[in-house]
């Protein structure tokens, strides 16, 4: 069994604070050198938090939870050693052919089981995508709040998109370019930028100002940052996702392998905040207030 396989079996125990001593030290050491496992752990944590917020009114007894966790861990550890599911299914079907009544009952049970399995398999990827998208929004909001509270210092202070773009060169593992400046006074003034982290990888944070308001734009690779959910509005080839989180307006979208999260508390519609990026573009009138 590879270290990553062992990691996946211990992830739930780690999130439940059930790892101790050398086992905990080895788990944390693996996290420091494996970005894929860090990403998997964040996904598990986000899903756990979502389920916790949606928990029922009455919790199950500790003994029952422990038994379920043990069964899940035992099942995960033995997947590779067990025979193919469909081979077992066919053999069980064949074993019931001698009794027509039992055969019909068993076939009905199998069909119902397959239907439930299909629903689960269809739901889980969508649910995980929503969880990862929610995690990206939460990170963008937390980073924005950290800047507002004075806990995040800008790496560069400049109102020049060209200088900010040049500053990010070699600092992030993707190509990122701000729209070039145009003559005149922009509605949203570029203040500067900083280097932050998302899912263990460098990400770009750009800060804008409008009067006394601060607006942040978090940019990360779409390989780690998922965009989904919220109120969806299509503009050309792009799909924008609007939502409110902790009192902040958040707009997310993806384009050319990058995921963007724009966070602000400016007055007006969330759509108007897209002017941060579009104020120098030909379609800027499409994002004015009242449209």
ZIJO-V572521 format. One record per pair of residues at least 12 apart in sequence whose ideal C-beta (glycine too) atoms are under 10 Angstrom apart, sorted by sequence separation. I is the first residue (numbers start at 1). GAP is how many residues later the second one is. If there is no record, write none. Layout:
BEGIN
i=<I I>
gap=<GAP GAP>
END
This chain:
BEGIN
i=<155 156 164 165 178 193 194 205 206 227 229 230 231 240 241 250 251 262 264 274 275 10 14 93 96 155 164 165 192 193 194 204 205 206 227 228 229 230 231 239 240 241 249 250 251 274 275 10 13 14 27 92 93 96 164 165 192 193 204 205 227 229 230 239 240 248 249 250 262 273 275 162 163 165 178 191 192 203 204 205 230 238 239 248 249 262 271 272 10 11 155 161 162 190 191 192 203 204 238 239 245 248 249 271 272 6 10 14 92 93 161 176 190 191 192 203 238 246 248 249 260 271 272 92 160 161 162 163 189 190 191 202 203 233 235 237 245 247 248 249 269 271 272 7 161 162 189 190 201 202 246 249 251 269 271 272 6 7 10 11 160 161 188 189 196 198 201 230 231 233 240 241 242 249 250 251 268 269 271 6 89 160 161 187 188 189 198 199 203 230 232 244 249 251 253 268 269 159 171 186 188 189 194 196 198 199 201 203 230 238 240 248 249 251 267 268 269 3 7 172 187 188 191 193 196 197 198 201 229 249 250 251 3 6 7 89 171 172 186 187 191 193 196 199 200 201 228 249 253 89 161 167 168 188 190 191 199 227 251 3 4 11 15 164 167 168 178 189 193 198 199 226 227 228 244 251 3 7 14 159 163 164 167 168 174 176 188 190 198 225 227 242 243 164 165 167 173 174 176 178 226 227 242 7 8 11 15 161 163 164 172 173 174 225 241 242 3 4 7 11 14 15 159 160 163 172 173 174 176 240 3 7 14 159 171 172 227 240 242 4 8 11 12 15 16 85 158 159 160 161 171 172 216 218 222 227 242 4 7 8 11 15 157 158 159 171 215 221 222 225 226 227 3 7 11 15 157 158 168 215 217 218 220 222 223 225 227 240 156 157 158 222 223 224 225 4 8 12 156 157 168 221 222 223 225 235 238 11 154 155 156 157 167 168 221 222 233 154 155 156 168 220 221 222 233 153 154 155 156 165 178 219 220 231 235 154 155 164 219 220 230 231 153 154 155 165 178 218 219 220 233 152 164 218 219 164 176 217 218 219 235 147 152 176 217 218 161 174 176 216 217 218 174 216 217 147 172 173 174 215 216 217 236 18 172 173 174 215 216 235 16 147 155 159 172 174 214 215 146 155 156 157 159 173 214 215 236 18 143 154 168 173 213 214 215 235 154 213 214 235 16 143 152 154 213 143 204 206 208 210 213 143 152 203 211 13 140 203 204 205 206 208 210 211 217 12 139 210 139 140 147 203 205 208 210 215 139 146 217 12 13 139 143 147 213 215 216 217 12 144 198 215 136 143 9 10 135 136 140 144 198 210 9 12 135 139 152 8 9 140 208 210 148 210 9 132 136 147 208 8 9 148 208 8 147 208 144 146 206 5 6 144 145 206 208 5 144 143 144 5 144 5 141 143 1 51 140 188 47 50 140 141 140 188 1 139 140 47 50 51 140 176 47 50 137 139 175 46 49 136 174 175 176 47 48 174 175 44 46 47 50 136 174 176 43 46 47 49 50 140 187 188 45 46 49 139 172 190 44 46 47 188 189 43 46 47 136 137 187 188 42 43 46 49 136 137 186 187 188 42 45 46 135 136 137 186 188 135 136 137 188 43 46 132 133 134 136 137 187 188 39 42 46 132 133 137 186 132 133 134 186 131 132 133 134 184 130 132 133 134 184 42 129 131 133 179 182 183 187 128 129 130 131 179 181 182 129 130 178 179 181 182 129 148 179 180 144 145 179 187 126 144 145 178 179 182 141 142 145 137 141 142 144 140 141 137 141 144 138 141 133 137 138 140 134 137 141 133 140 134 137 140 138 140 137 136 137 137 148 136 147 144 148 143 144 145 133 140 144 161 140 141 143 144 140 142 144 139 140 141 136 138 140 136 137 136 133 137 133 42 43 42 41 42 39 40 41 39 38 39 38 39 36 37 38 35 36 35 34 35 32 31 42 43 39 39 38 35>
gap=<12 12 12 12 12 12 12 12 12 12 12 12 12 12 12 12 12 12 12 12 12 13 13 13 13 13 13 13 13 13 13 13 13 13 13 13 13 13 13 13 13 13 13 13 13 13 13 14 14 14 14 14 14 14 14 14 14 14 14 14 14 14 14 14 14 14 14 14 14 14 14 15 15 15 15 15 15 15 15 15 15 15 15 15 15 15 15 15 16 16 16 16 16 16 16 16 16 16 16 16 16 16 16 16 16 17 17 17 17 17 17 17 17 17 17 17 17 17 17 17 17 17 17 18 18 18 18 18 18 18 18 18 18 18 18 18 18 18 18 18 18 18 18 19 19 19 19 19 19 19 19 19 19 19 19 19 20 20 20 20 20 20 20 20 20 20 20 20 20 20 20 20 20 20 20 20 20 20 20 21 21 21 21 21 21 21 21 21 21 21 21 21 21 21 21 21 21 22 22 22 22 22 22 22 22 22 22 22 22 22 22 22 22 22 22 22 22 23 23 23 23 23 23 23 23 23 23 23 23 23 23 23 24 24 24 24 24 24 24 24 24 24 24 24 24 24 24 24 24 25 25 25 25 25 25 25 25 25 25 26 26 26 26 26 26 26 26 26 26 26 26 26 26 26 26 26 27 27 27 27 27 27 27 27 27 27 27 27 27 27 27 27 27 28 28 28 28 28 28 28 28 28 28 29 29 29 29 29 29 29 29 29 29 29 29 29 30 30 30 30 30 30 30 30 30 30 30 30 30 30 31 31 31 31 31 31 31 31 31 32 32 32 32 32 32 32 32 32 32 32 32 32 32 32 32 32 32 33 33 33 33 33 33 33 33 33 33 33 33 33 33 33 34 34 34 34 34 34 34 34 34 34 34 34 34 34 34 34 35 35 35 35 35 35 35 36 36 36 36 36 36 36 36 36 36 36 36 37 37 37 37 37 37 37 37 37 37 38 38 38 38 38 38 38 38 39 39 39 39 39 39 39 39 39 39 40 40 40 40 40 40 40 41 41 41 41 41 41 41 41 41 42 42 42 42 43 43 43 43 43 43 44 44 44 44 44 45 45 45 45 45 45 46 46 46 47 47 47 47 47 47 47 47 48 48 48 48 48 48 48 49 49 49 49 49 49 49 49 50 50 50 50 50 50 50 50 50 51 51 51 51 51 51 51 51 51 52 52 52 52 53 53 53 53 53 54 54 54 54 54 54 55 55 55 55 56 56 56 56 56 56 56 56 56 56 57 57 57 58 58 58 58 58 58 58 58 59 59 59 60 60 60 60 60 60 60 60 60 61 61 61 61 62 62 63 63 63 63 63 63 63 63 64 64 64 64 64 65 65 65 65 65 66 66 67 67 67 67 67 68 68 68 68 69 69 69 70 70 70 71 71 71 71 71 71 72 72 73 73 74 74 75 75 75 76 76 76 76 77 77 77 77 78 78 79 79 79 80 80 80 80 80 81 81 81 81 81 82 82 82 82 82 82 83 83 83 83 84 84 84 84 84 84 84 85 85 85 85 85 85 85 85 86 86 86 86 86 86 87 87 87 87 87 88 88 88 88 88 88 88 89 89 89 89 89 89 89 89 89 90 90 90 90 90 90 90 90 91 91 91 91 92 92 92 92 92 92 92 92 92 93 93 93 93 93 93 93 94 94 94 94 95 95 95 95 95 96 96 96 96 96 97 97 97 97 97 97 97 97 98 98 98 98 98 98 98 99 99 99 99 99 99 100 100 100 100 101 101 101 101 102 102 102 102 102 102 103 103 103 104 104 104 104 105 105 106 106 106 107 107 108 108 108 108 109 109 109 110 110 111 111 111 112 112 113 114 114 115 115 116 116 117 117 118 118 118 119 119 119 119 120 120 120 120 121 121 121 122 122 122 123 123 123 124 124 125 126 126 128 156 156 157 158 158 159 159 159 160 161 161 162 162 163 163 163 164 164 165 166 166 168 169 182 183 184 185 186 189>
END
